[in-house]
Amino acid sequence: MVVARNTMSRRQNPSEFLKQIIGKPVVVKLNSGIDYRGILSCLDGFMNIALEQTEEYSNGQLKNKYGDAFIRGNNVLYISTQKR
C-alpha cells in the first residue's frame, strides 16, 4: 500500500510538468527525428517552444548551435528534461 501512495504522489499532469521545466535544460524531439537541446524559455498552449542556448542534433551528432530558437508546436514529437 505504501508503494502505491508514493507512486500516486509523483504523478502530475502534463501542464504541471511543463510549468516546472521552464528555465531548465530540455531536449525537444521533432517529428523529423532532429533533436534540439537548450534552456526552455517559454511555451504556449499550441506547444510552440522558445529555447535559449540551443543546439541542433541529427543522429546524435551536433550539427549547429543557435542563440535563441523558436519551434512550431505541430513539429514537436516530445519534450524531455535533460541534465547538462
PDB file with one MODEL, atoms N, CA, C and O in Angstrom:
MODEL        1
ATOM      1  N   MET A   1       0.813  -1.190   0.000  1.00  0.00           N
ATOM      2  CA  MET A   1       0.000   0.000   0.000  1.00  0.00           C
ATOM      3  C   MET A   1       0.860   1.258   0.000  1.00  0.00           C
ATOM      4  O   MET A   1       0.511   2.231  -0.669  1.00  0.00           O
ATOM      5  N   VAL A   2       1.962   1.268   0.722  1.00  0.00           N
ATOM      6  CA  VAL A   2       2.836   2.438   0.785  1.00  0.00           C
ATOM      7  C   VAL A   2       3.414   2.747  -0.591  1.00  0.00           C
ATOM      8  O   VAL A   2       3.510   3.912  -0.975  1.00  0.00           O
ATOM      9  N   VAL A   3       3.797   1.719  -1.331  1.00  0.00           N
ATOM     10  CA  VAL A   3       4.345   1.920  -2.667  1.00  0.00           C
ATOM     11  C   VAL A   3       3.319   2.606  -3.559  1.00  0.00           C
ATOM     12  O   VAL A   3       3.665   3.517  -4.311  1.00  0.00           O
ATOM     13  N   ALA A   4       2.077   2.185  -3.486  1.00  0.00           N
ATOM     14  CA  ALA A   4       1.027   2.788  -4.309  1.00  0.00           C
ATOM     15  C   ALA A   4       0.855   4.269  -3.973  1.00  0.00           C
ATOM     16  O   ALA A   4       0.677   5.089  -4.873  1.00  0.00           O
ATOM     17  N   ARG A   5       0.904   4.611  -2.710  1.00  0.00           N
ATOM     18  CA  ARG A   5       0.760   6.017  -2.326  1.00  0.00           C
ATOM     19  C   ARG A   5       1.925   6.849  -2.845  1.00  0.00           C
ATOM     20  O   ARG A   5       1.723   7.950  -3.357  1.00  0.00           O
ATOM     21  N   ASN A   6       3.138   6.330  -2.717  1.00  0.00           N
ATOM     22  CA  ASN A   6       4.300   7.059  -3.218  1.00  0.00           C
ATOM     23  C   ASN A   6       4.219   7.252  -4.720  1.00  0.00           C
ATOM     24  O   ASN A   6       4.570   8.317  -5.228  1.00  0.00           O
ATOM     25  N   THR A   7       3.764   6.239  -5.433  1.00  0.00           N
ATOM     26  CA  THR A   7       3.616   6.346  -6.882  1.00  0.00           C
ATOM     27  C   THR A   7       2.583   7.405  -7.228  1.00  0.00           C
ATOM     28  O   THR A   7       2.795   8.214  -8.132  1.00  0.00           O
ATOM     29  N   MET A   8       1.473   7.403  -6.515  1.00  0.00           N
ATOM     30  CA  MET A   8       0.411   8.366  -6.794  1.00  0.00           C
ATOM     31  C   MET A   8       0.875   9.791  -6.514  1.00  0.00           C
ATOM     32  O   MET A   8       0.483  10.712  -7.231  1.00  0.00           O
ATOM     33  N   SER A   9       1.695   9.991  -5.494  1.00  0.00           N
ATOM     34  CA  SER A   9       2.118  11.342  -5.154  1.00  0.00           C
ATOM     35  C   SER A   9       3.060  11.923  -6.210  1.00  0.00           C
ATOM     36  O   SER A   9       3.184  13.144  -6.306  1.00  0.00           O
ATOM     37  N   ARG A  10       3.724  11.086  -6.998  1.00  0.00           N
ATOM     38  CA  ARG A  10       4.640  11.564  -8.024  1.00  0.00           C
ATOM     39  C   ARG A  10       3.938  11.863  -9.343  1.00  0.00           C
ATOM     40  O   ARG A  10       4.520  12.498 -10.222  1.00  0.00           O
ATOM     41  N   ARG A  11       2.720  11.423  -9.489  1.00  0.00           N
ATOM     42  CA  ARG A  11       2.003  11.675 -10.737  1.00  0.00           C
ATOM     43  C   ARG A  11       1.673  13.149 -10.860  1.00  0.00           C
ATOM     44  O   ARG A  11       1.348  13.822  -9.882  1.00  0.00           O
ATOM     45  N   GLN A  12       1.766  13.627 -12.083  1.00  0.00           N
ATOM     46  CA  GLN A  12       1.385  15.006 -12.343  1.00  0.00           C
ATOM     47  C   GLN A  12       0.869  15.081 -13.772  1.00  0.00           C
ATOM     48  O   GLN A  12       1.234  14.267 -14.621  1.00  0.00           O
ATOM     49  N   ASN A  13       0.038  16.043 -14.022  1.00  0.00           N
ATOM     50  CA  ASN A  13      -0.470  16.167 -15.382  1.00  0.00           C
ATOM     51  C   ASN A  13       0.563  16.895 -16.239  1.00  0.00           C
ATOM     52  O   ASN A  13       1.466  17.539 -15.706  1.00  0.00           O
ATOM     53  N   PRO A  14       0.438  16.797 -17.556  1.00  0.00           N
ATOM     54  CA  PRO A  14       1.434  17.414 -18.442  1.00  0.00           C
ATOM     55  C   PRO A  14       1.601  18.920 -18.235  1.00  0.00           C
ATOM     56  O   PRO A  14       2.712  19.437 -18.350  1.00  0.00           O
ATOM     57  N   SER A  15       0.526  19.618 -17.937  1.00  0.00           N
ATOM     58  CA  SER A  15       0.623  21.068 -17.729  1.00  0.00           C
ATOM     59  C   SER A  15       1.524  21.396 -16.544  1.00  0.00           C
ATOM     60  O   SER A  15       2.333  22.322 -16.611  1.00  0.00           O
ATOM     61  N   GLU A  16       1.385  20.642 -15.469  1.00  0.00           N
ATOM     62  CA  GLU A  16       2.229  20.865 -14.289  1.00  0.00           C
ATOM     63  C   GLU A  16       3.689  20.573 -14.607  1.00  0.00           C
ATOM     64  O   GLU A  16       4.577  21.323 -14.201  1.00  0.00           O
ATOM     65  N   PHE A  17       3.941  19.490 -15.331  1.00  0.00           N
ATOM     66  CA  PHE A  17       5.306  19.146 -15.735  1.00  0.00           C
ATOM     67  C   PHE A  17       5.915  20.278 -16.548  1.00  0.00           C
ATOM     68  O   PHE A  17       7.050  20.682 -16.295  1.00  0.00           O
ATOM     69  N   LEU A  18       5.177  20.792 -17.519  1.00  0.00           N
ATOM     70  CA  LEU A  18       5.701  21.845 -18.390  1.00  0.00           C
ATOM     71  C   LEU A  18       5.977  23.130 -17.620  1.00  0.00           C
ATOM     72  O   LEU A  18       6.954  23.821 -17.906  1.00  0.00           O
ATOM     73  N   LYS A  19       5.139  23.456 -16.655  1.00  0.00           N
ATOM     74  CA  LYS A  19       5.379  24.643 -15.829  1.00  0.00           C
ATOM     75  C   LYS A  19       6.661  24.494 -15.013  1.00  0.00           C
ATOM     76  O   LYS A  19       7.392  25.464 -14.813  1.00  0.00           O
ATOM     77  N   GLN A  20       6.929  23.286 -14.548  1.00  0.00           N
ATOM     78  CA  GLN A  20       8.095  23.050 -13.695  1.00  0.00           C
ATOM     79  C   GLN A  20       9.412  23.080 -14.458  1.00  0.00           C
ATOM     80  O   GLN A  20      10.457  23.338 -13.860  1.00  0.00           O
ATOM     81  N   ILE A  21       9.390  22.823 -15.768  1.00  0.00           N
ATOM     82  CA  ILE A  21      10.657  22.741 -16.504  1.00  0.00           C
ATOM     83  C   ILE A  21      11.037  24.033 -17.224  1.00  0.00           C
ATOM     84  O   ILE A  21      12.077  24.076 -17.881  1.00  0.00           O
ATOM     85  N   ILE A  22      10.231  25.080 -17.120  1.00  0.00           N
ATOM     86  CA  ILE A  22      10.610  26.362 -17.718  1.00  0.00           C
ATOM     87  C   ILE A  22      11.869  26.862 -17.010  1.00  0.00           C
ATOM     88  O   ILE A  22      11.942  26.889 -15.782  1.00  0.00           O
ATOM     89  N   GLY A  23      12.856  27.257 -17.815  1.00  0.00           N
ATOM     90  CA  GLY A  23      14.135  27.706 -17.278  1.00  0.00           C
ATOM     91  C   GLY A  23      15.137  26.586 -17.072  1.00  0.00           C
ATOM     92  O   GLY A  23      16.241  26.820 -16.580  1.00  0.00           O
ATOM     93  N   LYS A  24      14.761  25.370 -17.446  1.00  0.00           N
ATOM     94  CA  LYS A  24      15.641  24.213 -17.256  1.00  0.00           C
ATOM     95  C   LYS A  24      16.067  23.637 -18.607  1.00  0.00           C
ATOM     96  O   LYS A  24      15.408  23.874 -19.619  1.00  0.00           O
ATOM     97  N   PRO A  25      17.167  22.881 -18.625  1.00  0.00           N
ATOM     98  CA  PRO A  25      17.619  22.242 -19.868  1.00  0.00           C
ATOM     99  C   PRO A  25      16.635  21.162 -20.320  1.00  0.00           C
ATOM    100  O   PRO A  25      16.178  20.352 -19.513  1.00  0.00           O
ATOM    101  N   VAL A  26      16.314  21.158 -21.609  1.00  0.00           N
ATOM    102  CA  VAL A  26      15.382  20.185 -22.178  1.00  0.00           C
ATOM    103  C   VAL A  26      15.901  19.657 -23.509  1.00  0.00           C
ATOM    104  O   VAL A  26      16.791  20.239 -24.129  1.00  0.00           O
ATOM    105  N   VAL A  27      15.320  18.541 -23.926  1.00  0.00           N
ATOM    106  CA  VAL A  27      15.506  18.008 -25.271  1.00  0.00           C
ATOM    107  C   VAL A  27      14.145  18.053 -25.939  1.00  0.00           C
ATOM    108  O   VAL A  27      13.161  17.553 -25.394  1.00  0.00           O
ATOM    109  N   VAL A  28      14.089  18.653 -27.118  1.00  0.00           N
ATOM    110  CA  VAL A  28      12.862  18.692 -27.904  1.00  0.00           C
ATOM    111  C   VAL A  28      13.093  17.823 -29.134  1.00  0.00           C
ATOM    112  O   VAL A  28      13.948  18.127 -29.966  1.00  0.00           O
ATOM    113  N   LYS A  29      12.330  16.745 -29.244  1.00  0.00           N
ATOM    114  CA  LYS A  29      12.448  15.832 -30.382  1.00  0.00           C
ATOM    115  C   LYS A  29      11.364  16.201 -31.387  1.00  0.00           C
ATOM    116  O   LYS A  29      10.189  16.303 -31.036  1.00  0.00           O
ATOM    117  N   LEU A  30      11.768  16.399 -32.641  1.00  0.00           N
ATOM    118  CA  LEU A  30      10.816  16.740 -33.694  1.00  0.00           C
ATOM    119  C   LEU A  30      10.348  15.491 -34.430  1.00  0.00           C
ATOM    120  O   LEU A  30      10.985  14.440 -34.365  1.00  0.00           O
ATOM    121  N   ASN A  31       9.234  15.621 -35.125  1.00  0.00           N
ATOM    122  CA  ASN A  31       8.705  14.523 -35.934  1.00  0.00           C
ATOM    123  C   ASN A  31       9.720  14.066 -36.977  1.00  0.00           C
ATOM    124  O   ASN A  31       9.706  12.904 -37.384  1.00  0.00           O
ATOM    125  N   SER A  32      10.586  14.952 -37.407  1.00  0.00           N
ATOM    126  CA  SER A  32      11.595  14.643 -38.425  1.00  0.00           C
ATOM    127  C   SER A  32      12.763  13.830 -37.869  1.00  0.00           C
ATOM    128  O   SER A  32      13.583  13.323 -38.634  1.00  0.00           O
ATOM    129  N   GLY A  33      12.845  13.700 -36.539  1.00  0.00           N
ATOM    130  CA  GLY A  33      13.941  12.967 -35.919  1.00  0.00           C
ATOM    131  C   GLY A  33      15.053  13.857 -35.398  1.00  0.00           C
ATOM    132  O   GLY A  33      15.956  13.373 -34.715  1.00  0.00           O
ATOM    133  N   ILE A  34      15.009  15.150 -35.702  1.00  0.00           N
ATOM    134  CA  ILE A  34      16.009  16.105 -35.221  1.00  0.00           C
ATOM    135  C   ILE A  34      15.747  16.405 -33.746  1.00  0.00           C
ATOM    136  O   ILE A  34      14.594  16.524 -33.329  1.00  0.00           O
ATOM    137  N   ASP A  35      16.819  16.527 -32.958  1.00  0.00           N
ATOM    138  CA  ASP A  35      16.732  16.920 -31.549  1.00  0.00           C
ATOM    139  C   ASP A  35      17.256  18.338 -31.396  1.00  0.00           C
ATOM    140  O   ASP A  35      18.258  18.711 -32.006  1.00  0.00           O
ATOM    141  N   TYR A  36      16.573  19.121 -30.582  1.00  0.00           N
ATOM    142  CA  TYR A  36      17.072  20.433 -30.173  1.00  0.00           C
ATOM    143  C   TYR A  36      17.241  20.395 -28.665  1.00  0.00           C
ATOM    144  O   TYR A  36      16.338  19.980 -27.939  1.00  0.00           O
ATOM    145  N   ARG A  37      18.399  20.828 -28.202  1.00  0.00           N
ATOM    146  CA  ARG A  37      18.692  20.851 -26.771  1.00  0.00           C
ATOM    147  C   ARG A  37      18.989  22.285 -26.372  1.00  0.00           C
ATOM    148  O   ARG A  37      19.747  22.989 -27.039  1.00  0.00           O
ATOM    149  N   GLY A  38      18.383  22.704 -25.280  1.00  0.00           N
ATOM    150  CA  GLY A  38      18.609  24.058 -24.805  1.00  0.00           C
ATOM    151  C   GLY A  38      17.814  24.329 -23.549  1.00  0.00           C
ATOM    152  O   GLY A  38      17.249  23.420 -22.941  1.00  0.00           O
ATOM    153  N   ILE A  39      17.778  25.593 -23.170  1.00  0.00           N
ATOM    154  CA  ILE A  39      17.040  26.032 -21.986  1.00  0.00           C
ATOM    155  C   ILE A  39      15.645  26.453 -22.434  1.00  0.00           C
ATOM    156  O   ILE A  39      15.497  27.317 -23.300  1.00  0.00           O
ATOM    157  N   LEU A  40      14.627  25.842 -21.844  1.00  0.00           N
ATOM    158  CA  LEU A  40      13.242  26.168 -22.192  1.00  0.00           C
ATOM    159  C   LEU A  40      12.898  27.536 -21.625  1.00  0.00           C
ATOM    160  O   LEU A  40      12.831  27.709 -20.408  1.00  0.00           O
ATOM    161  N   SER A  41      12.678  28.511 -22.507  1.00  0.00           N
ATOM    162  CA  SER A  41      12.353  29.851 -22.007  1.00  0.00           C
ATOM    163  C   SER A  41      10.851  30.070 -21.932  1.00  0.00           C
ATOM    164  O   SER A  41      10.379  30.756 -21.025  1.00  0.00           O
ATOM    165  N   CYS A  42      10.085  29.504 -22.862  1.00  0.00           N
ATOM    166  CA  CYS A  42       8.627  29.586 -22.765  1.00  0.00           C
ATOM    167  C   CYS A  42       7.972  28.644 -23.767  1.00  0.00           C
ATOM    168  O   CYS A  42       8.601  28.181 -24.719  1.00  0.00           O
ATOM    169  N   LEU A  43       6.698  28.374 -23.529  1.00  0.00           N
ATOM    170  CA  LEU A  43       5.885  27.618 -24.467  1.00  0.00           C
ATOM    171  C   LEU A  43       4.439  28.030 -24.276  1.00  0.00           C
ATOM    172  O   LEU A  43       4.065  28.589 -23.245  1.00  0.00           O
ATOM    173  N   ASP A  44       3.627  27.742 -25.296  1.00  0.00           N
ATOM    174  CA  ASP A  44       2.223  28.141 -25.222  1.00  0.00           C
ATOM    175  C   ASP A  44       1.317  26.917 -25.354  1.00  0.00           C
ATOM    176  O   ASP A  44       1.794  25.783 -25.401  1.00  0.00           O
ATOM    177  N   GLY A  45       0.024  27.156 -25.412  1.00  0.00           N
ATOM    178  CA  GLY A  45      -0.960  26.082 -25.491  1.00  0.00           C
ATOM    179  C   GLY A  45      -0.912  25.278 -26.772  1.00  0.00           C
ATOM    180  O   GLY A  45      -1.469  24.182 -26.834  1.00  0.00           O
ATOM    181  N   PHE A  46      -0.259  25.799 -27.792  1.00  0.00           N
ATOM    182  CA  PHE A  46      -0.104  25.082 -29.059  1.00  0.00           C
ATOM    183  C   PHE A  46       1.210  24.310 -29.103  1.00  0.00           C
ATOM    184  O   PHE A  46       1.566  23.737 -30.132  1.00  0.00           O
ATOM    185  N   MET A  47       1.928  24.298 -27.982  1.00  0.00           N
ATOM    186  CA  MET A  47       3.238  23.652 -27.866  1.00  0.00           C
ATOM    187  C   MET A  47       4.308  24.344 -28.701  1.00  0.00           C
ATOM    188  O   MET A  47       5.330  23.731 -29.011  1.00  0.00           O
ATOM    189  N   ASN A  48       4.102  25.603 -29.072  1.00  0.00           N
ATOM    190  CA  ASN A  48       5.175  26.396 -29.665  1.00  0.00           C
ATOM    191  C   ASN A  48       6.204  26.611 -28.561  1.00  0.00           C
ATOM    192  O   ASN A  48       5.851  26.935 -27.427  1.00  0.00           O
ATOM    193  N   ILE A  49       7.471  26.428 -28.899  1.00  0.00           N
ATOM    194  CA  ILE A  49       8.524  26.402 -27.890  1.00  0.00           C
ATOM    195  C   ILE A  49       9.600  27.426 -28.215  1.00  0.00           C
ATOM    196  O   ILE A  49      10.009  27.557 -29.368  1.00  0.00           O
ATOM    197  N   ALA A  50      10.056  28.147 -27.206  1.00  0.00           N
ATOM    198  CA  ALA A  50      11.209  29.035 -27.341  1.00  0.00           C
ATOM    199  C   ALA A  50      12.333  28.467 -26.482  1.00  0.00           C
ATOM    200  O   ALA A  50      12.151  28.188 -25.297  1.00  0.00           O
ATOM    201  N   LEU A  51      13.503  28.302 -27.106  1.00  0.00           N
ATOM    202  CA  LEU A  51      14.685  27.785 -26.418  1.00  0.00           C
ATOM    203  C   LEU A  51      15.802  28.810 -26.458  1.00  0.00           C
ATOM    204  O   LEU A  51      15.897  29.598 -27.399  1.00  0.00           O
ATOM    205  N   GLU A  52      16.642  28.801 -25.445  1.00  0.00           N
ATOM    206  CA  GLU A  52      17.866  29.599 -25.402  1.00  0.00           C
ATOM    207  C   GLU A  52      19.051  28.640 -25.404  1.00  0.00           C
ATOM    208  O   GLU A  52      18.915  27.481 -25.012  1.00  0.00           O
ATOM    209  N   GLN A  53      20.215  29.123 -25.845  1.00  0.00           N
ATOM    210  CA  GLN A  53      21.437  28.307 -25.892  1.00  0.00           C
ATOM    211  C   GLN A  53      21.168  26.981 -26.613  1.00  0.00           C
ATOM    212  O   GLN A  53      21.503  25.906 -26.115  1.00  0.00           O
ATOM    213  N   THR A  54      20.564  27.084 -27.777  1.00  0.00           N
ATOM    214  CA  THR A  54      20.061  25.916 -28.500  1.00  0.00           C
ATOM    215  C   THR A  54      21.137  25.219 -29.314  1.00  0.00           C
ATOM    216  O   THR A  54      21.953  25.860 -29.977  1.00  0.00           O
ATOM    217  N   GLU A  55      21.123  23.895 -29.252  1.00  0.00           N
ATOM    218  CA  GLU A  55      21.998  23.058 -30.067  1.00  0.00           C
ATOM    219  C   GLU A  55      21.123  22.108 -30.875  1.00  0.00           C
ATOM    220  O   GLU A  55      20.148  21.560 -30.362  1.00  0.00           O
ATOM    221  N   GLU A  56      21.479  21.917 -32.144  1.00  0.00           N
ATOM    222  CA  GLU A  56      20.733  21.026 -33.034  1.00  0.00           C
ATOM    223  C   GLU A  56      21.524  19.730 -33.228  1.00  0.00           C
ATOM    224  O   GLU A  56      22.708  19.761 -33.562  1.00  0.00           O
ATOM    225  N   TYR A  57      20.860  18.598 -33.014  1.00  0.00           N
ATOM    226  CA  TYR A  57      21.491  17.285 -33.167  1.00  0.00           C
ATOM    227  C   TYR A  57      20.730  16.457 -34.194  1.00  0.00           C
ATOM    228  O   TYR A  57      19.499  16.435 -34.209  1.00  0.00           O
ATOM    229  N   SER A  58      21.481  15.779 -35.048  1.00  0.00           N
ATOM    230  CA  SER A  58      20.912  14.840 -36.007  1.00  0.00           C
ATOM    231  C   SER A  58      21.688  13.537 -35.878  1.00  0.00           C
ATOM    232  O   SER A  58      22.913  13.526 -35.996  1.00  0.00           O
ATOM    233  N   ASN A  59      20.985  12.452 -35.638  1.00  0.00           N
ATOM    234  CA  ASN A  59      21.617  11.142 -35.422  1.00  0.00           C
ATOM    235  C   ASN A  59      22.674  11.194 -34.320  1.00  0.00           C
ATOM    236  O   ASN A  59      23.710  10.536 -34.412  1.00  0.00           O
ATOM    237  N   GLY A  60      22.404  11.979 -33.281  1.00  0.00           N
ATOM    238  CA  GLY A  60      23.310  12.076 -32.150  1.00  0.00           C
ATOM    239  C   GLY A  60      24.518  12.968 -32.362  1.00  0.00           C
ATOM    240  O   GLY A  60      25.335  13.131 -31.456  1.00  0.00           O
ATOM    241  N   GLN A  61      24.643  13.547 -33.549  1.00  0.00           N
ATOM    242  CA  GLN A  61      25.784  14.410 -33.877  1.00  0.00           C
ATOM    243  C   GLN A  61      25.374  15.877 -33.799  1.00  0.00           C
ATOM    244  O   GLN A  61      24.334  16.264 -34.332  1.00  0.00           O
ATOM    245  N   LEU A  62      26.183  16.686 -33.140  1.00  0.00           N
ATOM    246  CA  LEU A  62      25.934  18.124 -33.082  1.00  0.00           C
ATOM    247  C   LEU A  62      26.086  18.707 -34.480  1.00  0.00           C
ATOM    248  O   LEU A  62      27.134  18.556 -35.107  1.00  0.00           O
ATOM    249  N   LYS A  63      25.036  19.378 -34.972  1.00  0.00           N
ATOM    250  CA  LYS A  63      25.050  19.954 -36.316  1.00  0.00           C
ATOM    251  C   LYS A  63      25.169  21.472 -36.312  1.00  0.00           C
ATOM    252  O   LYS A  63      25.792  22.050 -37.203  1.00  0.00           O
ATOM    253  N   ASN A  64      24.574  22.118 -35.314  1.00  0.00           N
ATOM    254  CA  ASN A  64      24.544  23.574 -35.297  1.00  0.00           C
ATOM    255  C   ASN A  64      24.309  24.078 -33.886  1.00  0.00           C
ATOM    256  O   ASN A  64      23.767  23.368 -33.040  1.00  0.00           O
ATOM    257  N   LYS A  65      24.726  25.319 -33.642  1.00  0.00           N
ATOM    258  CA  LYS A  65      24.431  25.997 -32.376  1.00  0.00           C
ATOM    259  C   LYS A  65      23.727  27.303 -32.700  1.00  0.00           C
ATOM    260  O   LYS A  65      24.118  28.026 -33.617  1.00  0.00           O
ATOM    261  N   TYR A  66      22.687  27.595 -31.937  1.00  0.00           N
ATOM    262  CA  TYR A  66      21.925  28.823 -32.109  1.00  0.00           C
ATOM    263  C   TYR A  66      21.828  29.510 -30.754  1.00  0.00           C
ATOM    264  O   TYR A  66      21.909  28.857 -29.714  1.00  0.00           O
ATOM    265  N   GLY A  67      21.659  30.802 -30.766  1.00  0.00           N
ATOM    266  CA  GLY A  67      21.391  31.500 -29.513  1.00  0.00           C
ATOM    267  C   GLY A  67      19.987  31.175 -29.056  1.00  0.00           C
ATOM    268  O   GLY A  67      19.791  30.403 -28.117  1.00  0.00           O
ATOM    269  N   ASP A  68      19.019  31.762 -29.717  1.00  0.00           N
ATOM    270  CA  ASP A  68      17.607  31.531 -29.418  1.00  0.00           C
ATOM    271  C   ASP A  68      16.968  30.813 -30.593  1.00  0.00           C
ATOM    272  O   ASP A  68      17.350  31.022 -31.745  1.00  0.00           O
ATOM    273  N   ALA A  69      15.988  29.963 -30.294  1.00  0.00           N
ATOM    274  CA  ALA A  69      15.284  29.237 -31.350  1.00  0.00           C
ATOM    275  C   ALA A  69      13.805  29.168 -31.004  1.00  0.00           C
ATOM    276  O   ALA A  69      13.426  29.071 -29.837  1.00  0.00           O
ATOM    277  N   PHE A  70      12.981  29.219 -32.037  1.00  0.00           N
ATOM    278  CA  PHE A  70      11.537  29.066 -31.888  1.00  0.00           C
ATOM    279  C   PHE A  70      11.127  27.840 -32.681  1.00  0.00           C
ATOM    280  O   PHE A  70      11.451  27.724 -33.863  1.00  0.00           O
ATOM    281  N   ILE A  71      10.417  26.927 -32.043  1.00  0.00           N
ATOM    282  CA  ILE A  71       9.982  25.691 -32.691  1.00  0.00           C
ATOM    283  C   ILE A  71       8.465  25.664 -32.712  1.00  0.00           C
ATOM    284  O   ILE A  71       7.811  25.790 -31.677  1.00  0.00           O
ATOM    285  N   ARG A  72       7.920  25.499 -33.901  1.00  0.00           N
ATOM    286  CA  ARG A  72       6.464  25.453 -34.047  1.00  0.00           C
ATOM    287  C   ARG A  72       5.931  24.144 -33.454  1.00  0.00           C
ATOM    288  O   ARG A  72       6.480  23.068 -33.696  1.00  0.00           O
ATOM    289  N   GLY A  73       4.873  24.258 -32.689  1.00  0.00           N
ATOM    290  CA  GLY A  73       4.350  23.133 -31.922  1.00  0.00           C
ATOM    291  C   GLY A  73       3.935  21.915 -32.716  1.00  0.00           C
ATOM    292  O   GLY A  73       4.051  20.793 -32.223  1.00  0.00           O
ATOM    293  N   ASN A  74       3.446  22.109 -33.950  1.00  0.00           N
ATOM    294  CA  ASN A  74       2.984  20.943 -34.706  1.00  0.00           C
ATOM    295  C   ASN A  74       4.135  20.058 -35.172  1.00  0.00           C
ATOM    296  O   ASN A  74       3.898  18.962 -35.681  1.00  0.00           O
ATOM    297  N   ASN A  75       5.376  20.510 -35.007  1.00  0.00           N
ATOM    298  CA  ASN A  75       6.551  19.709 -35.357  1.00  0.00           C
ATOM    299  C   ASN A  75       7.097  18.902 -34.184  1.00  0.00           C
ATOM    300  O   ASN A  75       7.977  18.061 -34.370  1.00  0.00           O
ATOM    301  N   VAL A  76       6.588  19.146 -32.982  1.00  0.00           N
ATOM    302  CA  VAL A  76       7.153  18.554 -31.763  1.00  0.00           C
ATOM    303  C   VAL A  76       6.587  17.159 -31.518  1.00  0.00           C
ATOM    304  O   VAL A  76       5.372  16.966 -31.461  1.00  0.00           O
ATOM    305  N   LEU A  77       7.489  16.193 -31.374  1.00  0.00           N
ATOM    306  CA  LEU A  77       7.095  14.836 -31.003  1.00  0.00           C
ATOM    307  C   LEU A  77       7.025  14.726 -29.483  1.00  0.00           C
ATOM    308  O   LEU A  77       6.045  14.218 -28.938  1.00  0.00           O
ATOM    309  N   TYR A  78       8.079  15.210 -28.789  1.00  0.00           N
ATOM    310  CA  TYR A  78       8.053  15.221 -27.329  1.00  0.00           C
ATOM    311  C   TYR A  78       9.077  16.211 -26.777  1.00  0.00           C
ATOM    312  O   TYR A  78       9.978  16.669 -27.479  1.00  0.00           O
ATOM    313  N   ILE A  79       8.902  16.523 -25.492  1.00  0.00           N
ATOM    314  CA  ILE A  79       9.857  17.339 -24.733  1.00  0.00           C
ATOM    315  C   ILE A  79      10.265  16.509 -23.521  1.00  0.00           C
ATOM    316  O   ILE A  79       9.417  15.919 -22.852  1.00  0.00           O
ATOM    317  N   SER A  80      11.555  16.466 -23.244  1.00  0.00           N
ATOM    318  CA  SER A  80      12.011  15.776 -22.033  1.00  0.00           C
ATOM    319  C   SER A  80      13.057  16.639 -21.334  1.00  0.00           C
ATOM    320  O   SER A  80      13.682  17.506 -21.946  1.00  0.00           O
ATOM    321  N   THR A  81      13.231  16.385 -20.049  1.00  0.00           N
ATOM    322  CA  THR A  81      14.252  17.117 -19.307  1.00  0.00           C
ATOM    323  C   THR A  81      15.616  16.538 -19.630  1.00  0.00           C
ATOM    324  O   THR A  81      15.740  15.380 -20.029  1.00  0.00           O
ATOM    325  N   GLN A  82      16.630  17.357 -19.452  1.00  0.00           N
ATOM    326  CA  GLN A  82      17.995  16.970 -19.797  1.00  0.00           C
ATOM    327  C   GLN A  82      18.919  17.431 -18.695  1.00  0.00           C
ATOM    328  O   GLN A  82      18.738  18.515 -18.140  1.00  0.00           O
ATOM    329  N   LYS A  83      19.904  16.620 -18.375  1.00  0.00           N
ATOM    330  CA  LYS A  83      20.949  17.042 -17.440  1.00  0.00           C
ATOM    331  C   LYS A  83      22.094  17.583 -18.255  1.00  0.00           C
ATOM    332  O   LYS A  83      22.525  16.957 -19.223  1.00  0.00           O
ATOM    333  N   ARG A  84      22.597  18.754 -17.867  1.00  0.00           N
ATOM    334  CA  ARG A  84      23.723  19.364 -18.586  1.00  0.00           C
ATOM    335  C   ARG A  84      24.987  19.171 -17.817  1.00  0.00           C
ATOM    336  O   ARG A  84      26.050  19.613 -18.255  1.00  0.00           O
TER     337      ARG A  84
ENDMDL
END
